[in-house]
Amino acid sequence: MLGDVLLITEKHLKAGEAIIEHILKHRKPKMMIAISGESGSGKTELAHVVAKGLRKHGIMAKPLHIDNYYRIHPLERTEWRKNNGIDKVVGPGEYDWDTLNRNIKEFKQGISSTGPCVDLVTEQIDQLTTDYSGIDMLIIDGLYAIKTDNVDVRVFIELTYHETKKAQVVRGKEPQNEYRMAVLEKEHQEVQALKPSADILIGMDYSFRLAK
Amino acid sequence: MLNDRITVTAKHEQAADVVIEYLADKLRPKFIITIGGEVGSGKSTLAYALAHKFKKQGVRSKIVDLDDFYKISPLERKSWRRANGIESVGPDEYDWGKIIHVINDFYENNVSVMPCVDLITDYVDEISTNFEGVDMMIINGLYATKISQSDLRIFIELTYDETKEAQIFGDKEEMTAFRKQILEREHEMVQGLKKGCDLFFDFDALVDKYHL
């Protein structure tokens, strides 16, 4: 994603350190970490600090942002959702999992890979080509990221949109309105359903704990 | 640039308003704004604030960071500079041929392939953008105002000492004696470009830019 604004704070750094420690204990080649949580819960920030922190341990990790893989173009999404019914269409089905899985396969193979990359400023979908030969690890973040196949560590952020409404306004990504609230509620239900599959839970206060 | 961290403050917003007012009767299709100034002075942040304000006016702009166009990749640059001496630091480190090519693609509404540094991995990815429908290009970089196709040249003031501290806070590169030498040389070369500029800003970087 191009032109994204991250609000990285002490809590992300602290939770990130704990996740890194866990990763180092379970380290394996071409490892995959996934971070799920609701809109505004800090997934991208957490992915950023984890990937960056791993460099200090000699691990080359690349963040992969699932919001780049929406099937419907950003400029058409609102109308498409309204036409098809928010309750019916908002969920994992909105994403192009085939392309995502192809990019993941290419990461595993250590070859060059091309995938979508949204520019939030132009609202266009660019194409990003990455040479995965030197990349040791993928940090996948997105609402439903922990649904991805073959993930080694699943991280779930427990903050819900009720607590992060403020963060949404600060980020200024989208105007708050009735449509947005309906989408957030549906996403909330879909995301919370994934919680039982998590390995690591990041609490409301961003504390770290193991799920099982 | 992928995974760049941008913190927009009120000062950047105000500066963007000044630029927009200045351009009120000067805008024309396929407009190019260049933003020059030293490392850590706020070039990319102003680019971002500007692009968002233009977006609200229906002007679609693509931000291009000149640091994506270094001939030597980030992971090799330090040793390359050491091997070639401090005199090698300057505008010649950039691939101007490639930059001109991208500018021509912008003018001709082509799909353009550009290098794109991932600031987490320090690898150079490639990004492909369709310039069809893109009204404006905002190019930021140390020597961006050298670009002869610029319709507006913005210079951001920052004294060397401030840059040095911003470097440390910005966490982009750690400060070493050689790094300091490079900053001093870049300072001289960037200051040499000042007289050709149209608008000048000073964000007094340290006050509230880095909030960590």
Contacts between the chains, C-beta under 8 A, distances in Angstrom:
chain1	res1	chain2	res2	distance
A	2	B	1	7.8
A	2	B	2	7.0
A	2	B	63	7.7
A	2	B	127	7.7
A	3	B	48	6.6
A	3	B	51	7.4
A	3	B	63	6.8
A	5	B	6	5.8
A	5	B	7	7.9
A	5	B	8	7.2
A	5	B	48	7.9
A	6	B	5	5.5
A	6	B	6	7.8
A	8	B	5	6.8
A	8	B	212	7.0
A	9	B	212	7.5
A	10	B	212	7.7
A	48	B	3	6.3
A	48	B	5	7.8
A	48	B	120	7.1
A	51	B	3	7.8
A	51	B	120	4.8
A	51	B	121	7.9
A	52	B	120	5.4
A	55	B	120	7.3
A	60	B	121	5.6
A	60	B	123	8.0
A	61	B	120	7.2
A	61	B	121	7.5
A	62	B	118	6.8
A	62	B	120	6.8
A	62	B	121	5.5
A	63	B	3	6.5
A	63	B	120	6.4
A	117	B	2	7.9
A	117	B	127	6.4
A	119	B	62	7.2
A	119	B	129	7.4
A	121	B	48	7.3
A	121	B	51	4.6
A	121	B	52	6.8
A	121	B	55	6.6
A	121	B	61	6.7
A	121	B	62	7.3
A	121	B	63	6.0
A	122	B	60	5.4
A	122	B	61	7.1
A	122	B	62	5.5
A	122	B	129	7.9
A	122	B	134	6.1
A	123	B	55	7.9
A	123	B	60	7.7
A	124	B	129	6.9
A	124	B	130	6.5
A	124	B	133	7.8
A	124	B	134	7.7
A	126	B	127	5.1
A	126	B	128	6.0
A	126	B	129	4.9
A	126	B	130	7.9
A	127	B	127	7.1
A	127	B	128	4.2
A	128	B	2	7.7
A	128	B	116	6.9
A	128	B	125	5.7
A	128	B	126	7.3
A	128	B	127	5.4
A	128	B	128	7.8
A	129	B	125	6.1
A	129	B	126	4.2
A	129	B	127	7.6
A	129	B	128	7.4
A	130	B	118	7.6
A	130	B	123	7.3
A	130	B	125	4.8
A	131	B	123	6.8
A	131	B	125	7.7
A	134	B	121	7.7
A	134	B	123	6.7
A	135	B	121	6.6
A	135	B	123	7.7
